[in-house]
Amino acid sequence: MPDRKIFFLLGFIIFLSMTGYGIVLPTLPFVAERLQLTSFQMGTLITGWAVAQLIAAPFWGRIADTWGRKPVLLFGLFGFSVAFFLLIFAQSYWQLLIARIIGATLASGTLPSVIAFVSDMTDKRYRNVAIAKMGALSGLGFLCGPAVGGLFAPFGVNVPFIVAGTLALMTLPLALRFLYEPEQKTSFIQEKHSLFRSMSMILKKGYWQLFMITFGVSMAGSSFFGLLGYFMIDRFQASPILVSLAFSTQAGISVIVQFFLLEKLYELFAESSIAKAGLLFTTLGFSLIAFSPHASLTIIGCLFTGFGQACVNPTVLSLLSKREKYGQGLTVGMHQAMNSLGRIIGPLIGGAIFSLLISGPFLTSACIALSLFFMLVISEKKAVESISGEKGGQSV
């Protein structure tokens, strides 16, 4: 495991950053109402952030490989703060959208640099556990954000933005004082590849399957988050408390699994087996939601979905970080970009299907997760056959 002090500081940075992000999301609708925005315009505020991350994350990841992890992390934290403070001054839809895009562009280097820090400072044997704990802290921050935002919302619609920006700024002096630049394990390789040539890793053997899982799980999950509340209200006339319970169940079990359970699972099973099991649990969760006759079964479905995604996401990121053919920053940046692409496409497809069949988005998400499971099984089988064929040829 990496230096405990550094590891805890990185975790604290991730937690505070995602808490700030979680604070803002529930507040945006009130800003949209004040500015009399349409539902489409409100949607573009969410997708605008994801589009900016899709474009900027690989760039910042490459900069982290070239100039160092610490400068990009510091700039990313500053960008998070700017993202929130800019929202205070937005007086129109376009100002709000531009503020979101600028903020996302500046802040997109935070996650790639943090995971690159962890990868460089962690032995391969323990990297999956370290990344899982970072994912848990990220999820915990996102889970706490809306609650913190709710505490400050009565003091004014801009106060949560000020709190979020302040949280990001609080981490800057800590990072500046206590973080040191780690030794990069792949610096001798990355110089051979230009940025755009390196981004072709998405098509390379051993990479494309993992990036496809990242994209698919993100697309399925974003459709789930965007439409679960509408589904429960339409089918069960669910109260806001019940809908909140469903979301909290999904997010809560994800945090618990990544914090406490994955470390034991990694000791007992191969990472690919855990990823496959996670995809099956995710399939089961979405299917339970789609066919649930009662709200309680929907919540159980959220439990399975949260468990499955908690097994898949950090495991896939860990597997990608162990490839080490390209820089860690760029690899994580591409992972974040595929995540963002899924968050853009998922709600669009899910919304269109929901208008035809309210359970349709969850059935579609279940089919996506099951397809990814079979893709992983088939690709592993082909890899084993290829290795067996090479050994057979050598023996002859």
N, C-alpha and C positions, 0 to 999 in steps of 0.2 A: 504494500500500500504506500501511497505517497506520504510526504511529510504531513503529519496530522494538522499542524497549524495552517499550512497552506491549503490543505484539503478542506478544512472547516471554513476557511475564509472564502474559498471558491464557492462552497455550498451556500454560505451566507449571502454572497453576491447574487447567485442564481435565485435564492429565495426572495430577497428584497426586490429584485428586478421583476420577477413574475408576480409578486404581490402588487407592485405598482401597476403592472399590465392588467391584473385582475380587478384592481380598483376602478380603472377607467371604463371597462366594457359596460357595466351596468349604468354608468353615468351618461354615456354617449346618447342613449335615447332621449334623455331630458334636454340635452343640448340640441338634438335634432328637433325636438318639439318646440323649443324656444325659437329656433331659426325657421320653423315651419317647413321642414324637409319631408319629402315623400319617402315611402318605404324603399323605393329603388335607390334613392340617394343615400339613405341610411345603410343599405346593403353595400354600396360602393365604398363607404368609409371602412368597412370591415375587409372587403376584398382588396381595396387599395393598399392596405398595410401588407397583405399577403403577396400581392404582385410586386411591391417594392422589395420585400424580402427575397422573393424568387429571383429577382435580378441581382440584388446586392450581395446576398450571402456568399455565393462562390467567390466573388471579387474580394470581399473582406477576408474570407478564409485563405485565399492565396497571399494576401498582404500579411496575414499572420504567419504564414510559412516563410515569407521573404524577409520581413522586417522584425518579426518577433511577436510572441503571444501578448506580452504585457502592453505594448503601445496600442494594439487593436482593442484589447479589453478595456483599457482606460477610455479610449475614444468611444467605444460602444456604450459604456456607462454614461458618458457625457451625452451621447446621442439619445439614450433613453430619457434622460432628464429634459433635454430640449424637446423631445417628442411630446411630453406632457405639458410643459410650460407654454408651448406654442398654441395648444388648444385653448388656453385662457383668452388669447387675443383674437381668436377667429370670430368674425362677425357675419360670415356668409358661408354658404355651402362650399364654394371653391376654396376659400381660405381654410376651411376645416379639412377638406380633402388634401390640399397641398401640405398642410401641417402634418397630417397622418403619413403622407408619402415621405416627406423629409425625415420625420422621426423614425420611420421604419428603415429607411436607407441608412441613416446614421447608426442606428442601434443594432443592425443585423450582424455586426461582428462580435457581439457579446457571446452568444452560444458557441460559435466555432472556436473562438479563442479559449473559452473555459474548457471545452471538451478536449481541445488540443493540449492544454495545460495538463489535464488529467491523464491523457494518453501518454504524453512524454514522461510524466513522473511516475507512471504505474507499470509494473511488470505485466506482461500479457496474461499471466495466470490470474491476476486480481483485477484486471481492467474492467471486466464485465460487472463486477460488484461495485466498483467505484462509479462507473457510468450509471448503473441502476440507482445508486444513492443520489446522484446528481438529478436524475429524472424524478426521483421521489420529492426532493426539495423543490424542484421546479413545479411539480404538481401541487405540493402543499402550499406554495406561495400563491399559485393561481386559485386554489381553494379558499385561502384566507382573504384574498383581495376584495371580492364583493362584500364580505362582512365588514372589512375595514372601511371600504367606500361607503357602506350604509351608515356607519357611525358618523362620518363627516358630512354626508350629503345634506342633512338638515341645516348646516351652517352656510350653504350656498352651493350652487351647481358647479362652481369652479374650484371649490375647496378640495375635493378629491384629486383633481389634477395637480394642485399644489402639493398635496401630501405625496402623491406618486412621484413627482419630480424630485421632491426633497429626499425620498427614500433612495432614489438612484444616486443623487449627489452624495449622500451619506457614505456610500461605499467607496467613492473615489479616493479619499485620503487613506483609507485602509488598504486598498489595492496598491496605491502608490508607495506606501510605507513598507508593507510586509511581503508583497509578491516579488519574486525574482524570476528572471528569464530561465526557463528550463532548457536542457540540452535536447535539441530536436533529433529524433531517431532517423528521420528520413531526409535530412537536409541535402545529402549527397545525391539524391535521386531527383528531387523536384526541379533542380536547375536545368535538367535536360528537356523539360517540357514547358512550352508556353502555356498561358492561361487557357486559351481556347482548345488547344490540343489536350491539355490535362482534363478539361471538362468532358472529353470524349470517353472518360472512364465509365460513364453511365452506360456505355455499350459494351464494355469489356467483360470477358468471361470472369465469373467470380464476383463481379460488381453489379451487373444489370439485374440479377435476381433480387439482390438485397435492396437496390434502389426501387425496384418494382413493388416490393413488399412495403417499403416506406410510403410510396405514393398511394398504393391501394388501401392500406390501413388508414392513412390520413384522409383519403377521399371518403371512405366508409364512415369514419369517426366524425368528420365535419358534418356530414349529412345527418348523422345521429344527433349531434349537439344542436344543429339548426332546427330540427323538426320534432324532436321528442316532446317538447312542451305542447305544440300544436296537436300532435297525435294523441296525447293523454287527455287534453281538453276535449277534443272531438269525439274520442271513443268512450271515455269514462267520465266526462264532465269533471275532471280532476281539479282540485283546488290548487292555488299557488303553493301551498305548503307541501302538497303531495308531489307536485312537479319538482320543487326544490329538493325534496327527499330523494327522488330518482337521480337527479344530477349529482347530489352529494354522495349517494351510494356508489355511483360509477367512479367519481373522482377519489373518494375516500379509500375504496378497496385498492385502487391503483397505487396510491401512496403507500399503503400498508404492505402490499406485495413487494414493491421495489425496495422499501426500507428493510423489511424483516425476513421475507420468504425467499427472494431470489438467490441470496447468498447460499442458502442451503440447497436450493435446486441446482445451482451451478456445481456444487460439490458432487451431486448424485448423477446428473445427466449431462449429456453433450449440449452445447448451445443450440445446435440445429434442431435437436429434439425438443428443447424448450420452446423454440420459435414455432415449430409445427404444432405443439400442444396448445400454445397461445392462440394460434389461428383457428384451431378447432373450438376452443372455448369462446372465441369471438364470434364464430359462426353460430354456435349454440345460443349465445346471448342475443344476437340480432333476431334469430328465429323465434325465440321465446317472446320477444317484444312484438314481433309482427303478428303472431298468432294468439297473443295473450287475451283471455276472456275477462280478465280482471286486472286492476291496476297493480295488485300485489305481485302478480306474475311478471308484469313489466319491470318492476323494481328488481326482481330476481334476475331478469334478463340483463339489466344494467350492471348487476353484480358480476355476472359471467363476462360481460363485455369488458368491464374495467379490469377484471383479472386477466383476461386474454391479452388485452392491449399492453398491460404492464409487463407481461412475459415477452411480448414481441418487440416493442419499441427499443428498450435498452439493449436487448440481445442483438438485434440487427445493427444498431450503432456500434456495439462492441466488435461484432464480426467485421464491419467495414473498417474500423480503426486498426484492426490486426492485419489487414491486407498490406499496408505500409509501402505500396508501390508508388503512391503519390503523397504529397504533404498532408499531414493530419488536418490542418486548418481547411484546406481546399476540400478534402473528403467530407468533413463535417459540414462545410458550407454547401456542398452539393446535396447532402442529406437534408439539410434545412430547406434548400430550394425545392426538393421533391415533396417535402412536407407541405410547403406553402402552395405548390401546384395542386396538391390534393385538397387543400382547404379552399382553393378557388373553384375547382371544378365540382367538388362534392355537393355543396349547397345548391348549385345551379341544376345539376342533374336530379338531386333529391327533390327540390322544389317542383320541378316539372312532373316527376313521377307522382308526387304527393297529390297534385291536382287531379290525377286520374284514379289513384287508389291510395288511401291514407297509410296502409301498411306496406305499400310498394317500396318506399325508400329503405326500409329495414330488411325486406326480402332481398333487395338489390345488394345491400351491404353484406348480408349473409352469403350471397353468391360470390361476391368479390373475395371475402375472407376464405371461403372454401376453395375457390380457384387458385388463390395464392398458396394454399396448403398443398394442392396437387402439383402446382408448378415447382415448389420446393422439393417435394418427393421425387418428381421426375428428374429434375436437374441433379439431385444428389445421386440418383441411380445411374445417370449418364456419366457423372464424374467417376464413380466407382468402376463402371465398365471400361472407361477410358484408361484408368490407372491399371486395371487388370490386363487390358490389351497391350499396354506398353511393357508390362513385366513379362507377358507371354512372348512378345516379340524379342525382348532382350535375351530370354532363356534359349530361344531358338538360335 
